Each structure stands twice: as C-alpha cells, then as structure tokens.
C-alpha cells in the first residue's frame, strides 16, 4: 500500500480483494472479516474474541497491525489497545480505520459500541485522566478524518509503539 487512499479504500472495503502490506516481518490483520491482506495473519471472531481473548502472539513480536472497522465494535477498547501495544515491537505501528463519531456509518449500526473522534487517542493515552484499564501510551503518528461522501466519514489513525 502506497498511499493513505489505499488504506482508506481497504478500510472501506473498496477495490481491494488482496493488498500487500508495506512492512516485512510479522503482519496481522485484526478483525479481518472479508478483508484479506496477502502475507498478513488474519485474526477474527469466533476463533479470537477481541472482547476477552489475548491476541495469540508473544510480547514484542509483531511488525505491523492492520485494524479496520474493529474497534468501534469493542466495549473495552483499553483491553484491545493494551494487547496491540503488548505484541507490537518498539517503533512498529498499527493502522486503524473506524467510523467518525458523527458519521452515518457510526450511527446506523446498533452493534457499534465505541465512538472515535480525532481527540479520542489523547483521552485514551492521557494517564492523568483515568487509571482503570489504562494502556501504555503510543504515539499518534497520523490522524485523518476522511470520507467519500458525508455519510461515509472515517477516522484513519496510525499509532506507533514507543
């Protein structure tokens, strides 16, 4: 994947049956569903329940994670982000696509449990706000609000493990 548009299209299920990760090593596709990424390990329900199962990889063993339209379905995002931080190698990143909090795609699905805005990451990683279920901070490398029409607005974020 060469551009933000490639990640947007993959996250929005457009044009991509297969896509090549831009990172060598261990690459995961969390909550993969029908989004298959060549050379990436796909992990999804029912084999892996993001609400309660650890991600089945060791500490500091993963080079990159793709996480498209998963986190909005999770009630306790602190747990999943803690798992992501645990398995990522230092300096590695996770690409995340979630519906933007005020978009129709966020509001129309009754299975959506957590909303995200461009300020959500600061709240999650600000250790002075909350102590329960706190995860170790990751750096927000990029944070874009993108859409192809008003109802399809997403937040595309890249977090880097410190």
C-alpha positions, 0 to 999 in steps of 0.5 A: 500500500502506497498511499493513505487512499489505499488504506482508506479504500481497504478500510472501506472495503473498496477495490481491494480483494488482496493488498500487500502490506508495506512492512516485512516481518510479522503482519496481522490483520485484526478483525479481518472479516472479508478483508484479506491482506496477502502475507498478513495473519488474519485474526477474527471472531469466533476463533479470537474474541477481541472482547476477552481473548489475548491476541495469540502472539508473544510480547514484542513480536509483531511488525505491523497491525492492520485494524479496520472497522474493529474497534468501534465494535469493542466495549473495552477498547483499553483491553484491545489497545493494551494487547496491540501495544503488548505484541507490537515491537518498539517503533512498529505501528498499527493502522486503524480505520473506524467510523467518525463519531458523527458519521452515518456509518457510526450511527446506523449500526446498533452493534457499534459500541465505541465512538472515535473522534480525532481527540479520542487517542489523547483521552485514551493515552492521557494517564492523568485522566483515568487509571482503570484499564489504562494502556501504555501510551503510543504515539499518534503518528497520523490522524485523518478524518476522511470520507467519500461522501458525508455519510461515509466519514472515517477516522484513519489513525496510525499509532506507533509503539514507543 
